[in-house]
Amino acid sequence: MDTESETIDIDGEDDNFADNALNLKNLISLNKAVSAAQPKVRHATATEAALKQKGNVTYWEIQFNKGQKQPDVHVDAHSGKVLAVDQDD
């Protein structure tokens, strides 16, 4: 699985920076997130993952490879609950 990092420029005067920060407390591991997502995309291999936030929900976005399809599964990064599955038809 690919891993990627990105440097964030916090030198600017962004007053909303703290409001937009990911909630990193008590996260489930990436392995647990992949295990939770796997039943939703049977016979697929996890290829990429990213920790993201929408509103106040922090989630793992996991991309799978299933033949010609690349479905994405969003897993709540705190509870491990599957939030969404994009089958990428």
N, C-alpha and C positions, 0 to 999 in steps of 0.2 A: 504494500500500500504506500502511496506517495505521501510524504509529509512536506509541509511548506510553512515558512514563517514570513512575517511581514513586520517591518519596523513602522511604528506609528509616530508621526511628528507631533509632539505635544508642546512645542515651543510657542505656538500661536496663542492667541488670547481667546480660546474656545471655552466659554463659561459652561457649556453643556457637556464638556468632556466626561465628567464624573457621571452624569445622567445617562450617557451612551455606553458606558463601560460594561463589559460582560460580567455577569455574576459568576465568579469562579469559586465560590464557597461550596463545599460538599458536592462536587461534580462526580458523576459516575465515570468510570474509565472508558476509554475508547473501545476496549475489548468488550465490556459489558454492553455498550451501545450497539456494537456490531451484532452481538448475540441476540439482543432484543429485536433488531431489524431483520435478521436473517430469515425468520419464518415468513415474512411478508414478501420476500423475493427468492423463493426456493431455487436451488441449483444456480445461484449467482455468486460471484466473487467480489468482495469489497475491494475497491481500487483506490478511492480517495475519501478523505474525511476532512471536515472543517467544523470548528466550533463557531456558532453564529448566534445572533440575537435578533428577535423581532418583538417589538414592544418590550415587555418585561420578561419574556420567555427566552432563556438560553437553551440552545439545542445543538445536538450533533447533526450535521447534514452528511450523510454517508452515501457515496455513489457506488453502485454495483455494476458489474459487467455481466450480462446475461445474453450471450450470443451477439446479435445485432442491436440489442437494447441496452440502455444504461439507466436503469431506474435509480431514483434518489429516495432515501428514507430519512425523515426527520424524527429524531428521538430526543425527548426532553432530557437535558443534561443533568437534571437533578433527580427525577423520578424513574427514568428509564422507560417511560411510556412512549409508544410510537404515536407521533402526532400527525404525520402525513406520509403518503406514499405517492410518488410521481412515477408512473410506469414508463414515461418517455416513449410513447407509441410511435 
